[in-house]
Amino acid sequence: MQLLVANQMLNIVGSFAQFDYKLGSFKTTAGLRYDHYKISDKQSANNDVAGNVLSTRVTLMYDLNKVIQARVS
């Protein structure tokens, strides 16, 4: 059995924004997240990988009563 362990360094930098809106028993949340990542191979500089990721999210909520909430995301 062979065990392979990578000699890498991972760096991730991200930021996000979120917007919340409520109207009566309805609530909605919209979000946007941006990440920049870089994976550096310490044994071979030609194998470095970098990229960007943009993620979105929307959630809709409805208060059925004071303790129960329906949610779709």
C-alpha positions in Angstrom: 0.0 0.0 0.0 1.3 3.4 -1.0 0.5 6.6 0.9 0.7 9.9 -1.0 0.9 13.1 1.0 1.0 16.5 -0.8 3.4 19.2 0.2 1.2 22.2 -0.6 0.2 25.5 0.8 -3.3 26.8 0.5 -4.3 30.5 0.7 -7.9 31.7 0.4 -9.1 35.3 0.6 -12.9 36.1 0.4 -15.5 38.8 0.9 -19.3 38.7 1.1 -22.3 41.0 1.0 -25.8 40.2 2.3 -29.2 41.9 1.9 -32.1 41.2 4.2 -35.7 42.3 3.6 -38.8 41.7 5.7 -42.5 42.4 4.9 -45.0 41.1 7.5 -44.5 37.4 8.0 -42.2 37.1 4.9 -38.4 37.5 4.9 -35.9 37.2 2.2 -32.1 37.1 2.3 -29.8 37.5 -0.8 -26.1 37.0 -0.6 -23.0 37.1 -2.7 -19.6 35.7 -1.9 -16.3 36.1 -3.8 -13.3 33.9 -3.0 -9.8 33.9 -4.5 -7.7 30.8 -3.9 -4.1 29.8 -4.6 -2.7 26.3 -4.0 1.1 26.3 -4.1 3.0 23.1 -4.7 6.2 23.3 -2.6 7.9 20.6 -4.6 7.2 21.9 -8.1 6.5 25.5 -8.9 4.9 24.6 -12.3 1.9 22.8 -10.5 0.5 25.9 -8.7 -3.2 26.5 -9.1 -5.2 29.7 -8.6 -8.7 30.7 -9.3 -11.8 32.7 -8.4 -15.2 31.5 -7.1 -18.4 33.6 -7.1 -21.2 32.1 -5.0 -24.8 33.3 -4.7 -27.6 32.4 -2.3 -31.2 33.4 -1.9 -33.4 32.3 1.0 -37.2 32.9 1.4 -38.8 32.5 4.8 -42.3 32.6 6.1 -43.3 32.7 9.8 -46.1 30.2 10.3 -46.4 31.3 13.9 -44.0 32.6 16.6 -42.0 29.4 16.8 -42.3 27.7 13.4 -40.8 29.0 10.2 -40.9 27.6 6.6 -37.8 28.2 4.6 -36.7 27.6 1.0 -33.1 28.2 0.0 
